[in-house]
Amino acid sequence: MFAGCAGDGSAGWQNAAVCMSGNEYVVNWVTPQFYFHLVTAYNILRHNGVPLGKADYVQHMLAYLRQ
């Protein structure tokens, strides 16, 4: 799974070996998984009537608003 993939650096999944660097792991596996679960949770909450919108995700940007 990480650089070199010697011994404990590889992981198996359905008879397939995965060998990647730490950066590749984060970019190609962790980040997409994170956003998939974030969007899925958002959709479930919206479906159940929770009033969420863009402002709930970008509150940190309110400091940059011009009036």
N, C-alpha and C positions, 0 to 999 in steps of 0.2 A: 504494500500500500504506500510505502514511502521510499525515498531515494535508495537505490541499490537493490531493494527487494530480495535481500539474502535472508533466508530463513523466516524471521518474524515480520518481514516487510511486505509480505503479500497476504492477500485475503481471498478466500474462495467464495463463490456464489454460484450455485447450480452448475457445478463442475467447470467453472470458468475462473481463472486467476486474474486478479486485479493488481496492477503494479503502477503506482503513480507517486509523484512527489507530494510533499505536504501542500504546496501551493496549488497543484493540480487538483488535489483532493478538495480543498476549500472552494476553489473556483468552479469546478465541474460537478461536485457532489453536494457539499454542505450548503452553498448559496442557493442553488435551485430548490433543494429540499426545504430550506427555511422559508423562501418566498411561496412555495406551493402550500405549505401549512398555514402561513399567515393569510394568504388569500382565501383558502378554504375556510378558516375560522371566521374571517370577515363575512364571507358569503352566508355561512350558517347563521351568524348573528343577525345580519340584515334580513334574512329570510324569516327569522323569528321575531322581527319587529324592533330590534335594537337600533336606535337612531344614530348610526355611525356615518361619517362622511369624510371628505378629504381633510377637513380641519382637524380631525382627530389624529391624523397621521403626520401633519406638518406644523404642529404647534410651535416647534422650535424656530420656524420661519417667521412667526409673527413679529419678532424683534426687527426684521428687515423691512417691514411694511412702511411705505411712504404715505403720508397723508397730505 
